[in-house]
Amino acid sequence: GAEEPGMEAEAQELPLGCGREGGSPAVGRSPDDEEHRDPPQASVSNGGDAESGKELVELKVIWNKNKYDVKFCLDSTGAELKQKIHSLTGLPPAMQKVMFKGLLPEEKTLREIKVTNGAKIMVVGSTINDVLAVNTPKEAAQQEVKAEENKKEPLCRQKQHRKVLDKGKPDDVMPSVKGVQERLPTVPLSGMYNKSGGKVRLTFKLEQDQLWIGTKERTEKLPMGSIKNVVSEPIEGHEDYHMMAFQLGPTEASYYWVYWVPTQYVDAIKDTVLGKWQYF
């Protein structure tokens, strides 16, 4: 008569548990057929074979207060590491400044620059959205300050600045090159005065995204993002040097003034502090 309900389903499921060591041949197949079945797939890769035979190194990638533990091939290049960082952070390689004992060379391998297990890789840079969010208010503030400056007499003629400028150039002032724009030097900018007439030096810590303002008494470590604007003006009679101010708050009282800045570094200072250096 009619077959028992479920018998056909049971017959179809039996081969999953049969035909192996100690089991019976599957229903509907002869023992000879079993010899032609595919061997067990115990050696199927779990996805790790791509790096088999390659030496890996464990890295700590640090970006924007985030830390990433990464295993990476020791014979991969700096450019390939940038691509990996892009996949982790969304930060395009062209906008990354990757630091390991200095700027990471893109063409060399991690082995060549002697990267070891546990090495810290510092990444500086902002995504397109971050740049737009930060630069838009800064540029607006800069335009407002310029408009206000146009209504006033030149800065170097104002009394508060004359008392510093009348001291003349510092004896250790750095050489200036008029009509030339240069990148920031690898050493701090020194040989300048602050508004009190004391010696001051500027150190740009790109890997920490900070500006260090150092005097004889102390060193102020300012995050680049806290500097709202940078104002500069050539010094009359000494146009190869500028006076410059870093805006740290909403009013003029919050400006930190620096005098006798060599003209060739003025644009590089502004671009660095206002976050435009990453496009170089």
C-alpha positions in Angstrom: 0.0 0.0 0.0 1.1 3.6 0.7 4.6 4.3 2.0 5.0 5.2 5.6 5.2 9.1 6.0 8.8 10.2 6.4 10.4 7.1 5.0 11.6 8.8 1.8 13.1 11.7 3.8 15.0 9.2 6.1 16.4 7.5 3.1 17.7 10.8 1.7 19.4 11.7 5.0 21.2 8.4 5.6 24.1 9.1 3.3 25.2 12.0 5.5 26.1 9.7 8.3 27.0 6.6 6.4 29.7 5.3 4.1 32.6 6.3 6.3 34.7 4.2 8.6 32.7 1.7 10.5 29.4 2.7 8.7 27.2 0.9 6.2 27.0 1.8 2.5 24.4 4.4 1.7 20.9 3.1 0.6 20.7 2.7 -3.1 24.5 2.4 -3.6 26.8 -0.5 -3.8 30.0 -0.8 -1.7 31.9 -0.4 -4.9 30.3 3.0 -5.5 31.5 4.1 -2.1 35.2 3.8 -3.2 34.6 6.5 -5.8 33.2 9.1 -3.4 35.3 12.2 -2.8 37.8 12.0 0.1 37.0 13.8 3.3 37.6 17.6 3.1 39.6 17.9 6.3 42.3 20.0 4.6 40.0 22.8 3.4 41.6 26.2 4.1 40.1 28.4 6.7 41.3 31.5 4.9 44.7 31.8 6.5 46.7 30.2 3.7 47.2 33.5 1.9 49.9 34.4 4.4 51.4 30.9 4.7 55.1 31.0 4.5 55.2 34.8 5.0 56.6 36.3 8.2 54.1 38.6 10.0 54.8 41.4 12.5 52.4 42.7 15.1 51.8 46.4 14.9 50.0 49.0 17.0 48.5 51.6 14.7 47.5 54.8 16.4 45.3 57.4 14.7 43.0 60.1 16.2 43.1 58.5 19.7 42.1 55.2 18.2 44.4 52.1 18.5 44.4 49.2 16.1 46.3 45.9 16.6 47.4 44.7 13.2 49.3 41.7 11.9 51.1 42.6 8.7 53.5 41.0 6.3 57.1 42.0 7.1 58.0 42.1 3.4 55.2 44.5 2.5 55.9 48.1 1.6 55.0 51.3 3.3 52.5 52.0 0.5 50.8 48.6 1.1 50.6 49.5 4.9 48.9 52.7 3.9 46.3 50.7 2.1 45.7 48.6 5.2 45.4 51.7 7.3 42.8 53.0 4.8 40.7 49.8 5.3 40.9 50.3 9.0 40.3 54.0 9.3 38.7 55.2 6.1 41.6 57.7 5.8 42.8 57.8 2.1 46.5 57.0 1.6 47.1 60.4 0.1 46.0 62.1 3.3 48.0 59.9 5.6 51.2 60.9 7.3 52.6 57.6 8.7 55.4 57.9 11.3 57.8 55.2 12.4 61.2 56.6 13.5 60.4 59.5 11.1 58.2 59.6 8.0 57.5 56.0 6.8 59.0 55.5 3.3 56.4 54.1 0.9 58.9 52.2 -1.4 60.7 50.3 1.4 59.5 47.2 3.1 58.8 47.0 6.9 61.8 44.6 7.1 64.1 47.1 5.5 63.2 49.8 8.0 63.6 47.3 10.8 60.0 47.2 12.1 59.7 44.7 15.0 56.9 43.1 16.9 54.9 45.5 19.0 56.1 48.6 17.0 53.9 51.7 17.3 52.9 53.2 14.0 51.6 56.8 14.3 49.2 58.1 11.7 48.3 61.8 11.3 45.6 63.1 8.9 42.0 63.9 8.6 39.2 62.5 6.4 37.6 64.8 3.8 34.6 65.3 6.1 36.8 66.2 9.0 38.8 68.7 6.9 35.6 70.4 5.7 34.1 70.6 9.2 37.3 72.1 10.7 38.4 74.4 7.9 35.1 76.1 7.0 34.8 77.9 10.4 38.5 78.7 10.4 38.4 80.2 6.9 35.4 82.3 7.9 37.2 83.5 11.0 40.2 84.3 8.9 38.2 86.5 6.5 36.6 88.3 9.4 40.0 89.1 10.9 41.4 90.3 7.6 38.4 92.6 7.1 38.9 94.1 10.6 42.6 94.5 9.9 41.9 96.6 6.8 40.2 99.2 8.9 43.1 99.6 11.3 46.6 101.0 10.9 49.4 98.5 10.2 50.0 96.2 13.1 53.7 97.0 13.4 52.8 100.7 14.1 50.6 100.0 17.0 52.0 100.9 20.4 51.8 97.3 21.9 53.9 96.0 19.1 56.3 98.9 18.7 57.7 98.3 22.2 58.9 94.9 21.1 59.9 95.8 17.5 61.9 98.8 18.7 64.3 96.4 20.4 65.5 95.4 17.0 66.2 91.9 15.7 67.2 89.2 18.2 70.9 88.5 18.1 70.2 84.9 17.1 67.5 85.6 14.6 67.2 83.0 11.8 68.3 84.0 8.3 65.4 85.1 6.0 64.9 84.5 2.3 62.6 87.1 0.7 60.4 86.0 -2.2 60.8 82.3 -1.4 58.4 79.8 0.2 60.0 76.9 2.0 58.7 73.9 4.0 59.2 74.0 7.8 62.7 73.0 8.8 63.2 69.8 10.8 64.6 71.9 13.7 62.5 74.3 15.8 62.1 77.9 14.6 64.0 80.0 17.1 65.5 83.5 17.5 62.2 85.3 17.9 60.5 87.4 20.5 57.1 87.1 22.2 54.9 90.1 23.2 56.9 90.4 26.5 60.2 90.7 24.6 61.3 87.3 25.7 62.9 84.7 23.5 60.5 82.2 22.0 60.8 79.1 19.7 58.2 77.2 17.8 58.3 73.4 17.4 55.8 71.6 15.1 55.1 68.1 16.4 53.2 66.7 13.3 53.1 63.2 14.7 51.2 64.5 17.7 49.3 67.2 15.8 50.6 69.8 18.3 52.4 73.2 18.2 54.9 73.7 21.1 55.6 77.3 22.0 58.7 77.3 24.2 60.2 80.1 26.3 62.9 80.2 29.0 60.3 79.6 31.6 58.0 76.9 30.1 56.7 75.1 27.0 53.0 75.4 26.0 51.8 72.3 24.0 48.8 73.4 21.9 46.7 71.0 19.8 46.6 72.3 16.2 42.8 72.1 16.4 42.7 74.6 19.2 44.3 77.3 17.1 41.4 79.2 15.4 43.4 81.4 13.1 46.9 82.7 12.2 47.5 86.4 11.5 50.8 87.7 10.0 52.1 91.0 8.6 55.5 92.0 7.3 57.5 94.3 9.6 57.9 97.7 8.0 61.5 98.4 7.0 62.3 94.6 7.5 59.8 93.0 5.0 61.8 89.8 5.0 60.5 89.2 8.5 56.9 89.0 9.8 55.1 89.4 13.1 52.6 86.6 13.6 49.8 85.8 16.0 48.1 82.5 16.9 44.4 82.9 17.8 43.7 80.7 20.8 40.3 82.2 21.8 37.4 84.4 20.5 39.0 87.8 21.3 42.2 89.7 20.5 43.4 89.2 24.1 43.8 85.5 23.3 46.3 86.1 20.5 49.8 84.8 21.1 52.2 87.1 19.2 55.6 86.2 17.8 58.0 88.6 16.2 60.8 88.3 13.6 59.5 85.2 11.8 61.5 84.5 8.6 59.2 85.3 5.7 60.0 82.0 3.8 58.3 80.0 6.6 55.1 82.1 7.0 53.0 80.2 4.5 54.2 76.8 5.8 53.3 77.8 9.3 49.8 78.8 8.3 49.2 75.7 6.2 50.4 73.4 9.0 48.5 75.0 11.8 45.2 75.4 9.8 45.4 71.7 8.7 46.3 72.2 5.0 49.7 70.5 5.2 48.2 67.1 4.5 47.5 67.9 0.9 51.2 68.3 0.1 
